[in-house]
Amino acid sequence: MVKCEKCGGRLRRVHRTFFERFSYMAIYECRDCDREHFYPRRYTYHFGPYCRCPHCGTFRVTRLKAPDTIDPVYTGFLNYLERLVGGRLHHCRFCRVQFYDRRMLASEDRIPAQPPQQQEVASSRDPADSDA
């Protein structure tokens, strides 16, 4: 049973419009707070700035250097195109699938780079000053 993330109430399925059918697998509405929950189609996970698992949609994926012999490779036309375009091999720890993607990981974008001014200040210190 699906529950509302906001109030914990039961959700009921709502009819989609003609154009919503192309974007969403299902739309649910909470009976208590009337909030709608949208579940996107899987092909929409291939669009956007960051790498996502094509099966579950999580951003928590890792990059692999070589294919794993145990976990299966996600098959599909969009995954094949990603591989042809030069996508790198990734792994989802929740679905245990491998897939190809050309985008960067979401965790790589959030790491702030150290400004070059701080690096110069750290290297220009005199070791004799630290002894005194």
N, C-alpha and C positions, 0 to 999 in steps of 0.2 A: 504494500500500500504506500502511495506517495503522500508525503506530508509537507506542509508549508514550512519554508525556512524561517519565516518571520514569526508566525504565531503557533505553529505546530498543528494546525487544523488539517482536516482531510481535503484533498484536492479532487476536483472533478474535471473530466475532459471537456474541452470547449471546441466547437466547430471552427475550422480554419477557413479563411477566405481562399479564393482561387490562387492568389499570388503568395499567400502564406504557405501554401502546400509545397512550393519550391524551396523554401528556406527552412521550414520547421518540420520535424517528425511529428511533434505533438505540442499542444498548448493546453495547460491545465490552469484552473482558476480555484482559488481558495474559497471555501464555503463561508468562512468566518470574516476574513478581512478583504475579500474580493481582489486580491493581488493575483496577477497572472504570472505563470512560469512558462518559459519557452525552452524547448529542447531542440537545438538545431540539427540539421542533417549533417552527416559525416563529411560530405565533400566540402563543407564550409570550413573545416579545420585546415584545409590546404591553403587558405587565404589568410592574410594578416602578416604582421611584422615578425612574429616569433614562431619557432618550431613547436608543433603540438602533435600529440599522438593521434593518428588517424582513426583509432578505434574508440578511445574513451575521451579524447580531447584535453587531457591534462598537459600542463606546461612542464611538469617535472619529469623530463626525459634526460638521458645521458647519451653522450657521443661515444661510439665504438670505433676502435682502430681496425678491427677485423671482424668478419661475420662470426657469430656464435653458432656452434653446431647443435645446440640443444633447443634454443627458442626459434620459432618459425619466423620467416620473413613475411611481412604483410604484403599481400598481392593486390593488384588492382591497376587500372589504367593510369590514375593520377600518380600512384607510387612509381610506376614505370617511367612516366614522364619526368618525375623528380630525379630519378637515377640518370636519365639521359642528359638532363640539363646540367648535371654535375653535383647533384645533392650528395651529402655525406651520410653515412650510416648512423642511425640512432636507435636507442632501445628504450622501451617503456617498461618501468619496473612493476607497474600494476597489471598491465595486460600481458606482459612477457612476450611482446612482439618486437621484431626489428623492422625498421622502415627507413626509407631515404627521404631527406629533406634538404633544401638549399638554404634555408633561413638560419639565423643565429638563435642560440638558446636564450630564453628569457632571463636566465640567471647571469649570462654574460653581459647583458645590457645594463644591469643594475649595479655592477661593480664600478665605483668611481675611480677614474684614473688619477694618479697623483700628479699635481701640477708640476711642470718642469722647474719652477722657481724654488720649490721646496727641496728638490733634488740637488740643485746648485748650492743652496745654503748649507745643506748637510755635508756636501763634499768639500766646501770651502773652509770648514772649521779647521783650526790649527790644533793638532794633537797636544801641543805644549800647554794650551789654555785649559784643557780638561784635567791636567795633572795638578794644577795649582789650586 
